[in-house]
């Protein structure tokens, strides 16, 4: 390491640079000079080469030995450190610019009120960094930055990871602002059963569900989807509470309620993390099974299938029997390829939600 640094036409010298001149002019060996300074030759050598910062103790000893002020030596160190910090900050910003390319500033501007800053990349980066409450956007390149990435999520690109972590960070920050009682599993199971009675209440279910979950210590957050995140939902422990997040990427009744109960299943199973699309593995299978059986009781669904009637009226009647939105039944039949996704006669059963994302 050099005992001086040059950056953008500015040169800052490490205190060791000046100390070397003093040692050379003294006519002493470094060993003799070190003894007079009451330090070790190794320590002095490291300092001269710029491989060790000048301590307050050494600054004090130099001031006494050479008749200078303590601040003279400390200011030399501070000037050197300031230029090094500026250099590292610019390096960090360059990395952030690469991360920023995976994000869409309009997402933050349109959904969260960040200022419009056209073509001002560095200012946009600063706004997003402050909004997300991180020291650098680089942290979002790391798996498990915010919450566990399950083992089956192997085919993710760095852009997917950045976007997924960003969504979880937004949800986490929102959850941290909410005052909620300690998580209670039994209350949450009751709240999940209550949620099943709301599937046909298209306009008012979210505030009711939010309150029921909150009473159980679960903070329920729906976020606008950040395109390319490939995330369906996420769960995370936050102190004594649990954050449950889903996005609005798929807000047809069947996909929304399945995604929600999939995440509920993860919480019930004590398994927290991010759920990506097309994810596999035992944890996902258990959560899928929980969602399927909660939304459509297995025994009743089997009886319904055995009848072999899957027209519009039959689906409506079965949905009424189990007190579910008929779109949930339709979605299950389509997933199992019993009913075609292209069957226009079923269009009336599908409902697209417009969810209020902020309580």
N, C-alpha and C positions, 0 to 999 in steps of 0.2 A: 504494500500500500504506500502511495506517495505521501510526502509530508506537505503537499500543497494540492489545491484543486482549482481548475479553470473551468468556468461555465458561463456561456453567453458573454464572453469578453471580460468577465470579472474573475480575478484571481484572489483566492483566500489561502493564507499560509497557516498550516498547523503550528501550534506553539513549538513543536519539536524542530521546525525549520530554523527558528531563531535560536533555540537552545543549542543546536548543532554549531551554529556560528560562534556562540559564546564559549562552548567547550573547545572548539578549534583554536580560538584566539587566546584561551587561557594557558595554553601550553601543557595542560594536564591530559592524562589519558582519561578515557571515559570511566574507567574503574576508580581512578583517584577523584574525579569530579563527583561521581556517585557517592563516594564515602563522605565527601565534604557536604554533600546535599542531604546526607542521612537517608539514602535510598539504596537499592541494589543496582549493580551494573545492568542486569537484565531489564529492570524497570526503566532505567534511563535509556537503554538502547531502544526499547519498544516506543518510548515517548519520542525520541529523536526521529525514528522512522515513520511516525504518524500512525502507528498501529495501536496506540492507547491514548485515550483522552487525558487531558491534564486535570488532575484532581485538585480540589480546594487545598488539600494538605500539601501537595507539591508546589502549588502556586504560592502558598504561605512561606514555604522553605526557600523558594527562589527569591521571593521579595526580601527576605532577611539576609540571604547570602549575597545578593547582587545589589541591594539597595533600591530596588524598584517597588512599585505598589502591587498589592495582591490583584487589584482590578486590572492592571496592565495585562497580566497573564490570563486572567479569566476572560477578558474581552477578546483576546486573540483566539481563545478556544470558541467563544460564542460566535465570532465572525465566521470562523471555519465551519462550525456546525450549521449556521444559518444557510450558507451556500450549499452544503451537502443536503440539507433538508429541502431546499428549493429544487435541487437536482432530482431528488427522490420523488418529490411531489409531482414534477413534470413527467417523470417515468410512470408514476402511478396513474396520472391522468391519461397518458397514452394507452395504458391497459384498459382504463375505464371506457375510452372511446371505442375500443373493440367490443367490449361488453354491451355498450350502448347500442351498437348496430343490431343487436338481437332484440332490442326493445323498441316499442313504438311510442314516441312522446305523446302522440295524439290520444293514446289510451289514458294517460295520466291527466292530460289537459281536459279531455271531454268528460271523464268520469269523476275526477277528484279535484277539479278546479285549479290545477297548476297553470301559471300564466302562459299566454301565447308568446313563444319566443322563436319565431321562424328563422331558420338557418343559423341559430346561435347554439351550436352543439354543446360547447363547454358550459354555457349557462343552463341549458336543459339538463345536462348531467348533474350540475349542482342542485337544481330543483328536485330531481328525482332522488338524489342521495339524501337530501334533507327530508323529503317526504317519507322515504322508507326508513329513515333514522339509522343509517349505516355510515361508516367512515369511508368506504369505497364500494363501488358497484362490483368490484372483483369478487367479493364474498359470495355473490350469487352463482359463481361458476362451480362452487363446491357442492357435491352431493352431501346430504345431511346437514346443510347449512342451517336450515330452519327446522326440519323434521325428517324422520327416516325415509330414505328411498328404499322401497322393498326390493328384495333380491331379483325379482323377475323383471324389474325395469332396467334392462341391460342395453336396449337398442336406442337409448336416448342420445340425441345430439347435445352439444354444449348449449345451443340455443334453447332446446327444450328444458334443460336443467335450469338455465338462467330465468326463463319465464315461469317455470313451476315454483322455484324458490321465491321469485318476486311476488307471485300471488299469495303464497303462504305468509310472506312477510307482511303484506297489506292486511290480510285477515288477522294475523297475530297482533299487529299494532292496533287494529280496531278492538280486538278482544281485550287488550290490556287496559282500555279506557272504560270497560264495563265493570260495574260492581255486581258481583254475583255470589250467592252462597256456595259453600263447599259442595263439590260434586257428590251426589247421592245416587248410587246405582239403582236402588229400588224406585226412587222417584223418577229417574230417567226412563226406566222400563215402563212405568205408568204413563209417562209423557209420550213415549213411542206408541203405546197402544192408543192414546188419545189422538195422536197424529193420524192414525188410520181412519178416524171418523171425519177427518177434514178433507179427504181427497176430492170430494165433490164440491167443496166450498172454494171455488176458483178465485174469488175476489178477496177473501178475508183470511185465508188460512195462515199466511206468513206471520202477521202480528200475533195471532193466537198461538201458533207453534213456537215463535220466538219466546213468548212469555212462559209457556209451559216448560220449555227446555231450560230457560234461565232459572226457573225455580228449582230445577234439579242440578244446577251448577254447570250447565252446558251452554256455551255462548254460540248461537247459531248465526252464521254470516253467509250471505249470498253475494258473490262478487260478479261484476261483468267479466266475461272471459277475455283473457289475454291471448289473442290468436297465436297458435303454435305451442302453447304450453303443454298440450296433450293431457291436461289434468282434468279429472272428473270431480275430485273432492279431496279433502284432507282433514285429519284430526290431529290435535296436538294438546298435550298437557301444558297448562299455564298456571303455575302455582297450585292452588286447590281446585282449579276449574279445568274445563276441557273446551277447546275451541273446535267447532265443527263447521267446516266450510264446504260449500258447493258453489259451482259457477253457473252462469246462465247460458252455457253453450248449448245445452239441450233442454229446452223447457216445455216440450210436450209432456203431457201428464204422465205417461208411462215411464219415460226416461228420467224425468225429474224425481218422481217418487222412488224409483228403483235406486237411483244414485244416492238419494237421501238415506234410504234404509240400508243400503250397502255401507255407508259411513256409520250409521247407527250400529250396524252389526260389528264393525271394527271396534267401536267403543265398548260394546257389550262383551266382546272377546278380549278386551284389554290390549288391543293391537292398534298402535297409533302410527300414522305416517301419511304419505301421499298416495292416492289412487290414480293411476294412469289408465288411459284407454288401452284395451286389449291386454291388460295385465293378467298374469297367470300365477299359479302357486296355491299352496294350501290355505294361506291366509285369505286370499281373494275368493277361493271356492267357499270357504266358510261364510264370508261376508255375503257372497252371492246367494247362498242357500238361505241365510237369515232373511235377506231381502225378499226372495221369492216366496218363502213360506209365510212371511208376515203380511205381504201384500195380497197374496191369494193362498188361503189355507190349502195345504197339499191334498188332504182327503177330498174336500169339496171340488177342487180342480180336477182331480182324477175322475170323479163321478161325472163332472161336466164334459170332460173329453170323451168318456165312454159313450155318451149319448150321440156323439158324432154330428151335432148340429151347431154350426158356427156362422150362421147368418146374423144380420144386424139385430133382429129381435132376440135371438137366443143369447147373444152377447150382452145385450141390455138387461135381460131378465136375470142372467147369472150375476152381473155386476150389482144389480139391486139386491139379490139374495145375500151377497157378501158385503154389501154397503161400501162399494168402491166405485171410483170413477170408471166408466166403461172403457176409457182409453187405456187403463192399466191392463185390463183383460185382453184388449186388442193387441197391445204391445207384446204380451206374453205369447199370444198365438202367432203373431208375426215372427217373433224371434225363433219359435219352434217350427217355422215354415208351414204352419197349418193354414194360415191366412196370408195371402200375398200382400206385400207392401204397396203394390200397385192397384189394389182393389179399390176403385173410386167409390164404391158403395159404402165403404167404411169411413169415408171422410168426415162425416158428421160426428163420429165418436172421438175424433182427435181434437184436443184442446191445447192451444199454445198459451202459456202463461206470460204475463207481463208482471214481473216481480218487483216490488219495492225493495231496493237493495239497502236502504238506510233507514234504521228505526229512529 
